[in-house]
């Protein structure tokens, strides 16, 4: 079944979208996702599989043009960094400032073990909980994701907020202010209205999940767009031979001629992405080069 899906979704359909010049072109929508993330469709090039063995084979079918190289830049754990900044949570801020792994820290607090002794499975649970909280996941959703009892998932969520109390306070104040003002905002001030109808003043669980996700994912999306605008002005307008091919949420993929100084280009893009907005934690951008 897995192979059939890979073939129908990523092989047969992608082949049918190849243009005469051997390129595949996607369409981006700026308004399809309520958090402000870009959405890619017809075909969706933001969800090419990367984890499974056969998924990697599909991804390897995308090759750089002759005499050119792909260079990708990825905001490392950007949403967790935005959460640390917005909430002012000292433990999280210190973790990023010290360059420590946040998922390992969460796991070490949850399981009461030393940072160095956290097992791989425990880190995975820490990671699931970190991102689950960002996406407003309920104890039921978390129990499904970790295949554990709902009560145990709730204990993990409670322990998370005990470890990071300022995150809990941030979300409570954020939702309360959203109800009062009827809108919530991202870091750069983009608004989302809380109530679809003026006479409705109740935030149900599904809306609460959407609101919890909005300031984190929405702010990360804003920062990426701002970076893209700066990269266009400072780099792409100066050298039209460099092409920005894809934006995959926290990741930008460029096609760069081989005669360009790669080191200098990487430094320029990194500097723009890292300096786009002063967060309370360091912003880290990973660069990867390949054909």
PyMOL commands that set and color helices and strands:
alter all, ss='L'
color gray80, all
select helices_A, chain A and resi 2-16+53-59+78-87+90-97+102-111+115-117+120-134+139-146+150-163+165-181+205-236+262-274
alter helices_A, ss='H'
color red, helices_A
select strands_A, chain A and resi 27-29+39-41+68-75+183-185+191-193+243-248+251-257+285-290
alter strands_A, ss='S'
color yellow, strands_A
deselect
rebuild
show_as cartoon
